[in-house]
Structure formats: C-alpha cells, structure tokens
C-alpha cells in the first residue's frame, strides 16, 4: 500500500475541490434557488426605497431653500387688485414658493362660514384650529385665515361665537398651502358640525359665494415670538423658518442597513451550509482514496 501523504487532506478536513467550488453555484442550486430569488427581490425593493428616500431628501432641501428665501422677504400687503391677481394666477409650484411669506391683510371676517380643522395638537393636547374666510377690503376675493388653536371642547360652532369680530380688521401672519389628509374627502364631518379633517381649499371655495385664494394665512401671535396664554384664545404661534430635517436621510440609511443585513445574512447562511456539506463529504472522499491505494 502506498504511503499516505498528509497533504492529501486539507488542514480543515475538507476536500480542496469542494472548497474551491464557487459559492454562486450553491446559491442557484435547487435547494437554494427560490430563496435566492426571494432575497434578490427583497433587496431590490429596499434599494429602490433607499433611492426614493434620497430623492425625497433632495426635493425637501430644494423646497426648504426656496421657502427660506420667502421667509426672509419683506411682508406684502393684500390690498391691491394686482397682488391678488398675481397670487390667483400662480400654479402649484408658485404657491409653494409663497409658503412662509409674511403678509398683511385687511378685510372683514365671514363668520357664517367658520369651520374648524380637527386633530390639531398643541403642547401634547388635542384640539382644533379655527378657520375663517377674510373678505379682503376693496377686492372681490377672500383668504382663509387660520386664527389659532382651541381646546377640543371647542368642537362645536356655538362655542366660536365669543371669537367673532365685526367690522374691518387687520391680520398679519404667514402663508402656507392647503392639504388633503384623506384623498377623496368630499365635505365636512361629525354630525353636521362645520369640522374638517384637512385644509382642502378647493372644497372650501366651492361653498363660498366669492373667490378664495389658494393659500392659508396663519395669523401671527400678538407680538413676535409671543405665545398666547390659555386665557387668550385662540392660541397662536408663529410659523418657524423651515429647516431640512433628517428623517429622509435616516430612513435611507435604514433601508441600506436592511439590505446589507438581509443580503449578507443570507450569503452567510448559504456559506455555512456549504461548509457543513464539505465537512461531511471531505472525510468520505479521503477514506475512499486511501482505500483505493
């Protein structure tokens, strides 16, 4: 019998042929084929979500840059037909660029069309925001004014009567766009009370007998930086200058982490199974070779 050379058996007890077999062959083998397809699809989805979050971050930064410029611009007065006409002609991009612009408006409140924006939180307390159309003096148009926050027990129109103002008023604040929380929302809610879950300006304008600007005037506090006390309802807070937050960046790295964990974990699992199979086959192949000699 020939002398058995120790180098015929790799130091880790596996066959050199098995050890050099490409891991890729194992990944597409019948045992792992569908698992590989599933992991590839999942990683493709998470990578697409990563790209989407980076795109959203870029869009947010671009919008914030435009709105920061508007925030620092001098206030404009809604007291001429030319200003009102120019705002009316703006498209969605133009309206967004007007967000946070400080404005001065004079007119009379139309309290017959008061309503409240529901589920508004202030300092951890849920309430509503009182909304009133302001008919602009000398203009055939109005702008919806967010007059401030009220506690949740002010969710009935009869409770808003103490806040009604007669005669011409001057309102100062910053603009913002409307929004829809629920696509397809058609009207007011909650037992016929004039309460709304969103700021759908198209819906609101349909029930008014005069044109409504497609922007909301968020009334400023009585003094810069001043916050109304509980005895000064509605409570108002100034809109703060927009700043790009990091949730989109956080979510992007989160999806990258999920991709690496899922893909790396799966490859590690297949590699461990590959190694275990080699440890089982290697000794048998060595014994077969030794017996043949």
For each residue, the residues with C-beta under 8 A, 3 or more apart:
1: 293
2: 293
3:
4: 8 290 293
5: 8
6: 9
7:
8: 4 5 286 289
9: 6 13 282 286
10: 13 14 15 16 19 282
11:
12: 19
13: 9 10 279 282 283
14: 10 18 19 275 278 279 281 282
15: 10 18 19 278 281 282 285 286
16: 10 19 20
17: 20 21
18: 14 15 21 277 278 281 282
19: 10 12 14 15 16 278
20: 16 17
21: 17 18 25 26 274
22: 25 26
23: 26 27 267 270 271 274
24: 27 28
25: 21 22 28 29
26: 21 22 23 29 32 270 273 274
27: 23 24 32 36 267 270
28: 24 25 32 33 36
29: 25 26 32 33
30: 33
31:
32: 26 27 28 29 35 36 270 273
33: 28 29 30 36 37
34: 37 38
35: 32 38 39 266
36: 27 28 32 33 39 40 266
37: 33 34 40 41
38: 34 35 41 42
39: 35 36 42 43 262 263 266
40: 36 37 43 44
41: 37 38 44 45
42: 38 39 45 46 262
43: 39 40 46 47 259 262 263
44: 40 41 47 48
45: 41 42 48 49
46: 42 43 49 50 255 256 258 259 262
47: 43 44 50 51 255 259
48: 44 45 51 52
49: 45 46 52 53 251 255
50: 46 47 53 54 252 255 256 259
51: 47 48 54 55
52: 48 49 55 56
53: 49 50 56 57 248 249 251 252 255
54: 50 51 57 58 248 252
55: 51 52 58 59
56: 52 53 59 60 248
57: 53 54 60 61 244 248 249 252
58: 54 55 61 62
59: 55 56 62 63
60: 56 57 63 64 244 245 248
61: 57 58 64 65 244
62: 58 59 65 66
63: 59 60 66 67 96 242
64: 60 61 67 68 242 243 244
65: 61 62 68 69
66: 62 63 69 70 96 97
67: 63 64 70 71 96 97 99 100 242
68: 64 65 71 72 100 241 242 243
69: 65 66 72 73
70: 66 67 73 97 98 99 100 101
71: 67 68 100 101 102 174 241 242
72: 68 69 241
73: 69 70 76 101 102
74: 102
75: 101 102 103 104 172
76: 73 83 101 102 103 104
77: 80 83 103 104 105
78: 83 84 87 103 104 105 106 136 139 143
79: 83 104 105 106 136 137 138 139
80: 77 83 84
81: 84 85 138 139
82: 85 86
83: 76 77 78 79 80 86 87
84: 78 80 81 87 88 136 139 141 213
85: 81 82 88 89
86: 82 83 89 90
87: 78 83 84 90 98 213 214 215
88: 84 85 141 211 213 214
89: 85 86 94
90: 86 87 93 94 95 98 214
91: 94 95
92: 95 96
93: 90 96 97
94: 89 90 91 97 98
95: 90 91 92 98 99 177 214 215
96: 63 66 67 92 93 99 177
97: 66 67 70 93 94
98: 70 87 90 94 95 101 175 215
99: 67 70 95 96 175 176 177 242
100: 67 68 70 71 174 175 176 239 241 242
101: 70 71 73 75 76 98 174 175
102: 71 73 74 75 76 172 173 174 220
103: 75 76 77 78 172 173 174 175 217
104: 75 76 77 78 79 170 171 172
105: 77 78 79 134 136 143 145 170 171 172 217
106: 78 79 136 137 168 169 170 171
107: 134 135 136 137 139 142 168 169 171
108: 134 135 137 166 167 168 169
109: 132 133 134 135 145 164 165 169
110: 113 132 133 134 135 142 208
111: 114 132 160 164 165
112:
113: 110 132 133 194 207 208
114: 111 130 131 132 157 160 164 194
115: 131 188 194 195 196 204
116: 128 129 130 131 150 154 155 160 194 195 196
117: 120 128 129 131 146 196 197 198 199
118: 128 155 189 190 195 196 197
119: 126 128 197
120: 117 126 127 128 129 149
121: 124 125 126 127
122: 125 127 149 235 237
123:
124: 121
125: 121 122 151 152
126: 119 120 121 152
127: 120 121 122 149 150 151 152 154
128: 116 117 118 119 120 149 150 152 154 155 195
129: 116 117 120 146 147 148 149 150 234
130: 114 116 146 147 148 150 154 160 163 234
131: 114 115 116 117 144 145 146 147 196 199 216
132: 109 110 111 113 114 144 145 147
133: 109 110 113 142 143 144 145 204 208 212
134: 105 107 108 109 110 142 143 144 145 169 171 217
135: 107 108 109 110 139 141 142 210
136: 78 79 84 105 106 107 139 141 142 143
137: 79 106 107 108 168
138: 79 81
139: 78 79 81 84 107 135 136
140: 210 211
141: 84 88 135 136 210 211 212 213
142: 107 110 133 134 135 136 208 210 211 212 213
143: 78 105 133 134 136 212 213 215 216 217
144: 131 132 133 134 199 201 204 212 213 216 217
145: 105 109 131 132 133 134 171 173 216 217 218 219
146: 117 129 130 131 173 216 217 218 219
147: 129 130 131 132 163 219 234 236
148: 129 130 219 228 233 234 235 236
149: 120 122 127 128 129 234 235 236 237
150: 116 127 128 129 130 154 159 160 233 234 235
151: 125 127 154 233
152: 125 126 127 128 155
153: 159
154: 116 127 128 130 150 151 159 160 233
155: 116 118 128 152 159 190 193 195
156: 159 160 193
157: 114 160 193 194
158: 161
159: 150 153 154 155 156 162
160: 111 114 116 130 150 154 156 157 163 164
161: 158 164
162: 159
163: 130 147 160 233 234
164: 109 111 114 160 161
165: 109 111 169
166: 108
167: 108
168: 106 107 108 137
169: 106 107 108 109 134 165
170: 104 105 106
171: 104 105 106 107 134 145 217 219
172: 75 102 103 104 105 219 220
173: 102 103 145 146 217 218 219 220 238 239
174: 71 100 101 102 103 217 218 220 238 239
175: 98 99 100 101 103 215 216 217 218
176: 99 100 215 216 218 239
177: 95 96 99 214 215 216
178: 198 199 200 201 202 214 215 216
179: 198 199 200
180: 183 185 198 199 200
181: 185 197 198
182: 185 197 198
183: 180
184:
185: 180 181 182 197 198 200 203
186: 203
187: 203
188: 115 192 193 194 195 196
189: 118 193 195 196 197
190: 118 155 193 195
191:
192: 188
193: 155 156 157 188 189 190
194: 113 114 115 116 157 188
195: 115 116 118 128 155 188 189 190
196: 115 116 117 118 131 188 189 199 200 203 204
197: 117 118 119 181 182 185 189
198: 117 178 179 180 181 182 185
199: 117 131 144 178 179 180 196 204 216
200: 178 179 180 185 196 203 204
201: 144 178 204 205 212 214 215 216
202: 178 205 206
203: 185 186 187 196 200 206 207
204: 115 133 144 196 199 200 201 207 208 212
205: 201 202 208 211 212
206: 202 203
207: 113 203 204
208: 110 113 133 142 204 205 211 212
209:
210: 135 140 141 142
211: 88 140 141 142 205 208
212: 133 141 142 143 144 201 204 205 208
213: 84 87 88 141 142 143 144
214: 87 88 90 95 177 178 201
215: 87 95 98 143 175 176 177 178 201
216: 131 143 144 145 146 175 176 177 178 199 201
217: 103 105 134 143 144 145 146 171 173 174 175
218: 145 146 173 174 175 176 239
219: 145 146 147 148 171 172 173 236
220: 102 172 173 174 224 236 238
221: 224 225 226 227 228 236 237 238
222: 226 228 232 236
223: 226
224: 220 221 238
225: 221 238
226: 221 222 223
227: 221 235 236 237
228: 148 221 222 232 233 234 235 236
229: 232 235
230: 233 235
231:
232: 222 228 229 235
233: 148 150 151 154 163 228 230
234: 129 130 147 148 149 150 163 228
235: 122 148 149 150 227 228 229 230 232
236: 147 148 149 219 220 221 222 227 228
237: 122 149 221 227
238: 173 174 220 221 224 225
239: 100 173 174 176 218
240: 243
241: 68 71 72 100
242: 63 64 67 68 71 99 100
243: 64 68 240
244: 57 60 61 64
245: 60 248
246: 249 250
247: 250 251
248: 53 54 56 57 60 245 251 252
249: 53 57 246 252 253
250: 246 247 253 254
251: 49 53 247 248 254 255
252: 50 53 54 57 248 249 255 256
253: 249 250 256 257
254: 250 251 257 258
255: 46 47 49 50 53 251 252 258 259
256: 46 50 252 253 259 260
257: 253 254 260 261
258: 46 254 255 261 262
259: 43 46 47 50 255 256 262 263
260: 256 257 263 264
261: 257 258 264 265
262: 39 42 43 46 258 259 265 266
263: 39 43 259 260 266 267
264: 260 261 267 268
265: 261 262 268 269
266: 35 36 39 262 263 269 270
267: 23 27 263 264 270 271
268: 264 265 271 272
269: 265 266 272 273
270: 23 26 27 32 266 267 273 274
271: 23 267 268 274 275
272: 268 269 275 276
273: 26 32 269 270 276 277
274: 21 23 26 270 271 277 278
275: 14 271 272 278 279
276: 272 273 279 280
277: 18 273 274 280 281
278: 14 15 18 19 274 275 281 282
279: 13 14 275 276 282 283
280: 276 277 283 284
281: 14 15 18 277 278 284 285
282: 9 10 13 14 15 18 278 279 285 286
283: 13 279 280 286 287
284: 280 281 287 288
285: 15 281 282 288 289
286: 8 9 15 282 283 289 290
287: 283 284 290 291
288: 284 285 291 292
289: 8 285 286 292 293
290: 4 286 287 293
291: 287 288
292: 288 289
293: 1 2 4 289 290
